[in-house]
Amino acid sequence: MTETASAAAIAPSRTVAVVGTGTMGQGIAQVALVAGHPVRLYDAVPGRAREAADALAGRLGRLVDKGRLDAAERDAALARLRPADGLAELADAALVVEAVLEQLPVKQELFGALEDVVGEDCLLATNTSSLSVTAIAGKLRHPGRFVGLHFFNPAPLLPLVEVVSGFATDETAATRAYETAKAWGKTPVRCADTPGFIVNRIARPFYAEAFAIHEERGADPATIDAVLRECGGFRMGPFELTDLIGQDVNEAVTRSVWESFFRSPKFTPSLAQRRLVESGRHGRKSGRGWYAYEAPGASSQETVRPAPHTAPPAEPPGAVTVVGDLGPARDLVAMMGEAGIAVKTVDEGGPYIELPGDGQLVPADGKTSVEFADVVYFDLALDYRGATRIALSASEDTSERAVSEAVGLFQRLGKEVSVIGDVPGMIVARTVAMLVDLAADAVAKGVASPEDIDTAMRLGVNYPLGPVEWNRRLGQDWAYDLLSALHERCPTGRYAPSLALYRQAYAGDEETGS
């Protein structure tokens, strides 16, 4: 950290105030306390601030028990913690972070009252995840000192903080917030005030495409989750993850982003998820969501989940012909040879793997199997060597021999195989292409830098790769080509490649002279 940047951070000797003492408010207060600040807690409900102070004492005590904090550090932190009975007691704060109800009038009224209390050098921040930072600051006399500081839950554990600049936010205020979060041991990223900020904007397709495939009867939730985990490298599948988040919470965020983007088809919510919410099946907290979490004789929160579809053993082909460059799947050529399958290569044409029965095994490209004679599609993998499962897609017209040979081939490579319906773009490829597109669009519109987008997606939602890095690995025209094919088959606008993605693909063609 440079001397100038270090000086921009709020000094540990200055007071940090937290308004709203729920789980998030307590977490933010804990982060500031451990960083050395005096902390003031305020809640509009009488007695809540004192209850929160007691809860924080318990949290810090548990950290001592686990060896993560010295007893002396805990005692010093608690000595700096003070509940407040009124906003006037926050007058000496250098930073006030709000974590109250996600209602615009409530937040606007709070910050209007704070302006009458705090000093001119006090930084005002909201932890909102769904409201416009610009709108919250819209009625302030000095909106330049107002920023978004979006922590992720649980705030003491998760490193990411989105530092959001509203339309009127001064650069000095944004830098001060950024450097303060960094001094607290967090990993801040800068972001413009856009619906969903970085993570909640770009992550929508991870859920939406899975739900759409399920609605299209392309695959069941357990199979989709397994493919995204075991083939795509994601830590959790979208069905199990939304059950953990809460279906009502996840659906509300999706609907908020959709409405904020004037109901863009890119962000259209899922009718299946809406019905789940309407039925009260909110996930783990209600005992049932996409999956069941309570069963006779089962312990509380034990998942009762069906197994993913896995194909039975099939005979692998003895020899294949690889036609053209398989692109992201080119490792399969060496893997097949190592597995004892004779491989002949043909440079021109393709890309596909020609099977002995004249079927073709084709990388997912956004088209459907029914359009061709005996084509079996296979999904994108984060790492074809490391993947433990692969998805195959075929139509009702595809021959049993072609499907069997394709299944046997991947089983010989040590993979579990899930055969899904004739889904254009399949599961991992379709999801990744949409993530890449939204990331490219966000960069082009100045929402955040490519580096900050990748950092946010890796740390905020544990993606194995940031979408910008994934795009680099796959090639500049991979996502554009796949989405163009998808858009041709589903012309709703949802899959239309962004102008940013078009420009990337065109630039790639210009460089190669194609």
VOGU-3710 file (C-alpha; in Angstrom, 3 decimals, decimal comma):
1> mtetasaaai> 0,000/0,000/0,000  1,363/3,394/-0,932  1,692/6,140/1,659  -1,090/8,118/-0,054  -3,427/5,125/-0,128  -2,625/4,266/3,477  -3,410/7,816/4,545  -6,794/7,576/2,798  -7,971/4,805/5,131  -9,874/5,863/8,228
11> apsrtvavvg> -7,461/5,733/11,172  -8,100/2,958/13,724  -8,397/5,616/16,423  -11,535/7,025/14,748  -15,024/5,783/15,623  -17,031/3,537/13,324  -20,790/3,462/13,872  -23,081/0,665/12,719  -26,812/1,299/12,442  -28,919/-1,865/12,402
21> tgtmgqgiaq> -27,902/-4,731/14,654  -29,083/-7,832/12,849  -26,719/-10,548/11,675  -25,063/-8,342/9,046  -24,790/-5,307/11,309  -23,171/-7,372/14,047  -20,776/-8,899/11,534  -19,659/-5,502/10,208  -19,254/-4,209/13,764  -17,079/-7,222/14,595
31> valvaghpvr> -14,832/-6,544/11,594  -14,348/-2,896/12,625  -13,759/-3,862/16,273  -11,092/-6,435/15,455  -9,438/-3,860/13,180  -8,969/-1,632/16,229  -11,742/0,969/15,924  -14,004/2,243/18,675  -17,456/1,037/17,574  -20,893/2,445/18,328
41> lydavpgrar> -23,976/0,274/17,794  -27,396/1,781/17,213  -30,779/0,243/16,477  -34,155/1,979/16,262  -35,701/-0,776/18,406  -34,990/0,003/22,080  -32,663/-2,506/23,726  -31,510/-4,121/20,482  -28,127/-2,357/20,479  -27,327/-3,668/23,959
51> eaadalagrl> -28,418/-7,157/22,994  -26,156/-6,935/19,949  -23,232/-5,815/22,125  -23,755/-8,876/24,322  -23,946/-11,096/21,245  -20,685/-9,606/19,944  -19,027/-10,345/23,264  -20,078/-13,961/22,814  -18,745/-14,041/19,242  -15,370/-12,698/20,317
61> grlvdkgrld> -15,296/-15,158/23,205  -15,767/-18,046/20,799  -12,868/-16,730/18,697  -10,702/-16,843/21,830  -11,831/-20,416/22,519  -10,811/-21,389/18,974  -7,421/-19,721/19,303  -8,173/-17,097/16,640  -8,038/-14,151/19,047  -6,053/-13,452/22,204
71> aaerdaalar> -8,016/-12,883/25,388  -6,287/-9,518/25,765  -7,368/-8,519/22,252  -10,935/-9,523/23,049  -10,957/-7,471/26,231  -9,522/-4,450/24,424  -12,105/-4,785/21,651  -14,993/-5,012/24,093  -13,699/-1,926/25,868  -14,046/-0,048/22,568
81> lrpadglael> -17,627/-1,254/21,978  -20,513/0,913/23,084  -24,236/0,629/22,368  -25,975/3,930/21,640  -29,471/4,925/22,728  -29,843/7,619/20,069  -28,327/8,858/16,816  -26,835/11,847/18,625  -24,314/9,486/20,258  -22,823/8,809/16,818
91> adaalvveav> -21,668/12,418/16,392  -17,958/11,581/16,590  -18,109/8,819/13,967  -15,714/8,956/11,005  -17,751/6,266/9,247  -21,366/5,187/9,633  -22,397/1,900/7,996  -26,110/1,190/7,696  -27,558/-2,331/7,703  -31,294/-1,768/8,218
101> leqlpvkqel> -34,396/-2,860/6,300  -34,090/-3,003/2,496  -36,656/-0,248/2,047  -35,681/2,951/0,247  -37,761/5,398/2,375  -36,382/3,901/5,604  -32,780/4,299/4,454  -33,325/7,797/3,075  -34,899/8,964/6,327  -32,052/7,455/8,368
111> fgaledvvge> -29,271/9,126/6,379  -31,146/12,424/6,354  -31,182/12,304/10,152  -27,503/11,287/10,273  -26,511/14,341/8,219  -27,795/16,520/11,063  -25,647/14,630/13,584  -22,247/13,667/12,171  -19,352/15,891/11,176  -18,613/17,064/7,649
121> dcllatntss> -15,734/14,600/7,299  -17,868/11,568/8,203  -18,211/8,937/5,472  -21,744/7,573/5,103  -22,165/4,042/3,750  -24,994/1,626/3,025  -24,673/-2,144/3,002  -27,621/-2,505/0,623  -27,530/-5,430/-1,778  -30,588/-4,560/-3,862
131> lsvtaiagkl> -31,292/-0,821/-3,752  -29,697/1,977/-5,744  -26,899/3,736/-3,869  -27,677/6,834/-5,938  -31,338/6,763/-4,916  -30,562/6,337/-1,201  -28,287/9,403/-1,355  -30,704/11,348/-3,563  -32,140/13,498/-0,771  -28,888/14,220/1,047
141> rhpgrfvglh> -27,390/17,716/1,173  -23,906/16,256/0,634  -24,309/13,055/-1,442  -20,634/13,161/-2,462  -19,597/11,477/0,788  -22,073/8,625/0,364  -20,954/5,156/-0,838  -22,072/1,571/-0,881  -20,072/-0,869/1,249  -21,604/-4,216/0,381
151> ffnpapllpl> -20,272/-6,924/2,706  -21,118/-10,579/2,154  -22,594/-12,745/4,884  -20,986/-13,745/7,225  -19,063/-10,465/7,147  -16,244/-11,537/9,520  -15,421/-14,579/7,348  -16,016/-13,615/3,718  -13,278/-11,354/2,320  -15,151/-9,575/-0,479
161> vevvsgfatd> -16,508/-6,038/-0,136  -18,089/-4,251/-3,094  -17,316/-0,525/-2,874  -20,104/1,114/-4,866  -19,932/4,656/-6,208  -23,296/6,320/-6,703  -23,874/8,893/-9,406  -22,887/11,715/-7,030  -20,173/9,926/-5,010  -16,865/11,813/-4,860
171> etaatrayet> -13,794/9,851/-5,922  -12,089/10,737/-2,618  -14,986/9,171/-0,687  -14,857/5,983/-2,767  -11,089/5,747/-2,297  -11,442/6,304/1,439  -14,019/3,528/1,693  -11,894/1,201/-0,471  -8,724/1,743/1,555  -10,575/1,385/4,854
181> akawgktpvr> -12,018/-1,982/3,799  -8,532/-3,030/2,691  -7,060/-1,963/6,036  -9,665/-4,143/7,729  -8,202/-7,184/5,959  -10,927/-7,367/3,320  -10,573/-7,634/-0,463  -12,454/-4,629/-1,844  -13,514/-4,185/-5,461  -14,727/-0,961/-7,061
191> cadtpgfivn> -18,099/-0,898/-8,737  -20,459/1,613/-10,334  -24,026/1,842/-9,055  -25,702/-0,748/-11,262  -28,527/-3,169/-10,370  -27,006/-6,079/-8,451  -23,574/-4,394/-8,426  -21,019/-6,980/-9,624  -21,852/-10,317/-8,019  -25,647/-10,222/-8,002
201> riarpfyaea> -25,717/-8,876/-11,556  -23,318/-11,314/-13,189  -24,328/-14,405/-11,160  -27,938/-14,473/-12,415  -27,321/-16,984/-15,266  -25,800/-19,512/-12,867  -29,271/-19,936/-11,385  -31,431/-18,945/-14,353  -29,973/-21,365/-16,908  -30,221/-24,305/-14,528
211> faiheergad> -33,843/-23,480/-13,764  -34,605/-23,040/-17,483  -33,085/-26,431/-18,348  -35,184/-27,991/-15,597  -38,337/-26,230/-16,874  -37,545/-27,501/-20,394  -37,389/-31,029/-18,917  -33,807/-31,314/-20,111  -32,532/-32,690/-16,803  -33,548/-32,995/-13,165
221> patidavlre> -32,121/-30,746/-10,390  -29,810/-33,406/-8,921  -28,245/-34,112/-12,320  -27,804/-30,417/-13,173  -26,177/-29,785/-9,775  -23,858/-32,772/-10,197  -22,765/-31,719/-13,698  -21,994/-28,143/-12,638  -20,002/-29,402/-9,630  -18,195/-32,407/-11,081
231> cggfrmgpfe> -17,726/-31,154/-14,638  -17,890/-27,365/-14,325  -15,854/-27,133/-11,126  -18,397/-25,041/-9,208  -18,401/-25,631/-5,462  -22,189/-26,051/-5,279  -24,893/-26,532/-7,850  -27,573/-23,837/-8,274  -30,422/-25,896/-6,825  -28,584/-26,792/-3,614
241> ltdligqdvn> -27,127/-23,282/-3,364  -30,486/-21,516/-3,656  -31,903/-23,923/-1,070  -29,104/-22,759/1,232  -29,574/-19,050/0,437  -33,361/-19,300/0,660  -35,568/-19,535/-2,425  -37,505/-16,444/-1,349  -34,289/-14,439/-0,953  -32,731/-15,597/-4,228
251> eavtrsvwes> -35,946/-15,086/-6,190  -36,387/-11,586/-4,725  -32,872/-10,587/-5,823  -33,480/-11,991/-9,312  -36,781/-10,145/-9,592  -35,198/-6,902/-8,308  -32,396/-7,048/-10,891  -34,914/-7,882/-13,649  -37,166/-4,963/-12,714  -34,186/-2,605/-12,387
261> ffrspkftps> -33,073/-3,499/-15,914  -36,567/-2,680/-17,200  -37,466/-6,370/-17,459  -34,641/-7,256/-19,784  -34,968/-10,860/-21,062  -31,353/-11,390/-19,952  -32,591/-11,448/-16,357  -36,049/-13,029/-16,657  -36,973/-14,844/-13,416  -37,914/-18,519/-13,297
271> laqrrlvesg> -41,581/-19,487/-13,120  -40,607/-22,775/-11,464  -38,783/-20,913/-8,700  -41,761/-18,539/-8,300  -44,041/-21,523/-7,733  -41,585/-22,933/-5,208  -41,659/-19,663/-3,256  -45,450/-19,426/-3,469  -45,744/-22,929/-2,028  -43,616/-21,972/0,981
281> rhgrksgrgw> -40,765/-24,274/-0,013  -37,971/-21,836/0,759  -35,130/-24,330/1,136  -33,260/-25,517/4,182  -34,899/-23,023/6,528  -38,386/-24,357/5,713  -37,365/-28,014/5,503  -38,011/-28,256/1,785  -37,023/-26,453/-1,395  -35,785/-28,076/-4,575
291> yayeapgass> -34,767/-30,879/-2,219  -36,243/-32,215/1,011  -34,352/-31,681/4,284  -36,541/-33,573/6,704  -37,529/-37,214/6,513  -38,871/-39,789/8,977  -36,011/-40,796/11,235  -33,604/-38,283/9,660  -31,726/-35,717/11,700  -32,687/-32,069/11,247
301> qetvrpapht> -31,366/-30,487/8,036  -30,351/-33,856/6,585  -30,700/-33,688/2,825  -32,991/-36,217/1,161  -31,698/-35,794/-2,372  -32,221/-38,051/-5,380  -29,104/-39,332/-7,097  -28,065/-37,689/-10,369  -28,802/-39,587/-13,533  -25,769/-41,767/-14,298
311> appaeppgav> -25,589/-43,975/-17,390  -25,003/-47,712/-16,906  -21,720/-49,235/-18,144  -21,261/-49,263/-21,917  -18,622/-50,690/-24,215  -16,044/-48,081/-25,302  -15,048/-47,726/-28,954  -11,714/-49,293/-29,889  -10,822/-46,497/-32,288  -12,045/-42,999/-33,179
321> tvvgdlgpar> -11,169/-40,222/-35,619  -10,750/-36,683/-34,316  -11,741/-34,212/-37,010  -10,523/-30,620/-36,588  -9,450/-28,820/-33,421  -11,609/-29,681/-30,408  -10,749/-26,310/-28,847  -11,312/-26,330/-25,077  -11,675/-30,136/-25,261  -8,405/-30,809/-27,107
331> dlvammgeag> -6,987/-32,614/-24,037  -9,359/-35,452/-24,893  -7,121/-36,472/-27,799  -4,224/-37,383/-25,514  -6,557/-38,811/-22,859  -8,147/-41,232/-25,322  -4,731/-42,432/-26,458  -3,629/-42,944/-22,855  -6,828/-44,940/-22,223  -6,013/-47,358/-25,038
341> iavktvdegg> -8,386/-45,958/-27,655  -6,729/-45,703/-31,080  -6,942/-42,112/-32,317  -6,624/-40,913/-35,899  -6,586/-37,143/-36,490  -7,799/-35,134/-39,479  -6,912/-31,444/-39,495  -9,637/-30,128/-41,794  -13,308/-29,912/-40,820  -15,049/-30,606/-37,564
351> pyielpgdgq> -14,717/-30,185/-34,738  -16,027/-33,614/-33,722  -14,974/-37,120/-32,738  -16,125/-39,680/-35,317  -17,324/-42,865/-33,640  -17,084/-46,359/-35,190  -20,804/-46,489/-35,957  -20,564/-43,220/-37,914  -22,015/-41,159/-35,045  -20,344/-37,882/-34,192
361> lvpadgktsv> -19,396/-36,682/-30,697  -19,472/-32,869/-30,858  -18,468/-30,192/-28,300  -21,487/-28,170/-27,086  -22,001/-25,319/-29,558  -25,501/-24,009/-28,904  -27,152/-26,202/-31,533  -29,387/-29,232/-31,026  -28,827/-32,884/-31,798  -32,149/-33,213/-33,619
371> efadvvyfdl> -30,811/-31,004/-36,426  -28,229/-33,592/-37,463  -27,943/-37,279/-38,183  -26,481/-39,201/-35,236  -24,865/-36,332/-33,338  -24,189/-36,633/-29,600  -23,091/-33,432/-27,882  -20,744/-33,341/-24,886  -20,515/-30,528/-22,347  -17,779/-28,055/-21,531
381> aldyrgatri> -15,545/-28,987/-18,573  -13,382/-26,745/-16,434  -10,668/-29,389/-16,743  -11,368/-32,498/-18,787  -8,674/-34,458/-16,966  -9,864/-33,488/-13,511  -13,615/-33,709/-14,193  -15,302/-36,732/-12,647  -18,550/-36,406/-14,607  -19,500/-35,378/-18,142
391> alsasedtse> -22,896/-34,633/-19,623  -23,985/-35,919/-23,042  -26,958/-34,633/-24,994  -28,894/-36,502/-27,670  -32,288/-36,352/-29,360  -34,886/-39,109/-29,654  -33,700/-39,653/-33,219  -30,078/-40,282/-32,241  -29,166/-43,957/-32,645  -28,690/-46,068/-29,542
401> ravseavglf> -25,308/-47,137/-30,891  -24,006/-43,567/-31,123  -25,146/-42,784/-27,567  -23,727/-46,057/-26,224  -20,344/-45,516/-27,897  -20,196/-41,941/-26,570  -21,070/-43,111/-23,062  -18,493/-45,909/-23,214  -15,788/-43,546/-24,451  -16,110/-41,179/-21,493
411> qrlgkevsvi> -16,479/-44,053/-19,051  -13,177/-45,436/-20,360  -11,704/-41,996/-19,521  -12,819/-42,486/-15,914  -15,919/-40,284/-15,970  -19,426/-40,760/-14,692  -21,774/-39,957/-17,566  -25,115/-38,149/-17,388  -27,224/-38,283/-20,553  -29,593/-35,309/-20,661
421> gdvpgmivar> -32,223/-34,160/-23,139  -31,548/-32,343/-26,387  -30,602/-29,096/-24,629  -28,964/-26,440/-26,831  -25,726/-25,315/-25,200  -26,094/-28,096/-22,609  -25,435/-27,217/-18,935  -21,908/-25,989/-18,191  -21,286/-24,470/-21,632  -24,579/-22,563/-21,657
431> tvamlvdlaa> -24,032/-21,259/-18,135  -20,427/-20,193/-18,712  -21,259/-18,487/-22,011  -23,922/-16,376/-20,303  -21,585/-15,490/-17,427  -18,920/-14,446/-19,941  -21,438/-12,314/-21,836  -22,707/-10,450/-18,768  -19,138/-9,861/-17,586  -18,080/-8,480/-20,986
441> davakgvasp> -21,127/-6,207/-21,016  -20,372/-4,969/-17,497  -16,767/-4,147/-18,398  -17,844/-2,321/-21,571  -20,345/-0,224/-19,616  -17,835/0,768/-16,938  -19,438/-1,186/-14,123  -16,073/-2,547/-12,956  -12,652/-3,511/-14,252  -12,050/-7,023/-15,620
451> edidtamrlg> -9,783/-7,761/-12,644  -12,367/-6,616/-10,108  -15,112/-8,635/-11,798  -13,060/-11,826/-11,654  -12,063/-11,163/-8,040  -15,680/-10,517/-7,073  -16,986/-13,687/-8,711  -14,271/-15,906/-7,253  -14,545/-14,527/-3,727  -18,225/-13,587/-3,639
461> vnyplgpvew> -19,705/-16,811/-5,029  -16,681/-19,148/-5,117  -16,530/-19,607/-8,888  -13,584/-21,748/-9,992  -12,603/-19,057/-12,515  -13,681/-15,481/-13,021  -15,732/-15,077/-16,224  -13,120/-12,818/-17,828  -10,383/-15,401/-17,258  -12,716/-18,161/-18,492
471> nrrlgqdway> -13,277/-16,149/-21,664  -9,536/-15,840/-22,218  -9,087/-19,600/-21,858  -11,965/-20,477/-24,159  -11,070/-18,020/-26,895  -12,543/-14,666/-27,864  -15,244/-16,056/-30,133  -16,264/-19,197/-28,189  -19,039/-17,599/-26,105  -20,184/-15,406/-29,001
481> dllsalherc> -20,554/-18,362/-31,355  -22,403/-20,502/-28,808  -24,803/-17,712/-27,813  -25,429/-16,771/-31,445  -26,509/-20,356/-32,119  -28,660/-20,380/-28,975  -30,269/-17,068/-29,925  -31,140/-18,447/-33,351  -32,974/-21,334/-31,685  -34,479/-19,327/-28,798
491> ptgryapsla> -35,023/-15,828/-30,266  -36,360/-14,166/-27,118  -33,368/-11,851/-26,683  -32,140/-13,743/-23,640  -29,242/-15,309/-25,537  -28,485/-12,493/-27,962  -24,746/-11,779/-27,542  -23,975/-8,350/-26,148  -22,344/-5,728/-28,341  -19,233/-6,108/-26,184
501> lyrqayagde> -19,030/-9,825/-26,953  -19,593/-9,153/-30,645  -16,717/-6,678/-30,661  -14,440/-9,181/-28,920  -15,271/-11,892/-31,430  -14,868/-9,536/-34,377  -11,503/-8,343/-33,049  -10,421/-11,983/-32,764  -11,455/-12,655/-36,371  -9,551/-9,569/-37,541
511> etgs> -6,403/-10,742/-35,742  -6,571/-14,206/-37,308  -7,600/-12,892/-40,723  -10,663/-15,122/-40,843
//
